[in-house]
Amino acid sequence: MKLTIITPDKLAYEGDVTAVTVPGSAGSFQILKDHAPIVSTLEDGKVIIQGGDAQTVFVIKGGVVEAKDNDITVLAEGIVEE
């Protein structure tokens, strides 16, 4: 699957992933290969990216996620620097 995370000022992440967990407005959920098409609003929280043996975490300030045909796009209002 291909994941893209975009903020108003930059492209934060782009790459192939095996799973993505996002902070949905009704609770966190995971997107795996061949997930049904979805558009959801996101709350402040962690976007957890699984790619092979590695795990990357971004903390976002709300936004929107769209997943369709194994192409996932996260439009984040901002990313919290830790």
Beta strands, then each sheet from edge to edge (+ up, - down):
strand 1: 2-6
strand 2: 11-16
strand 3: 19-24
strand 4: 27-32
strand 5: 38-42
strand 6: 45-51
strand 7: 54-60
strand 8: 63-68
strand 9: 71-76
strand 10: 79-80
sheet 1: 2+ 1- 9- 8+ 5-
sheet 2: 4+ 3- 6+ 7- 10+
end
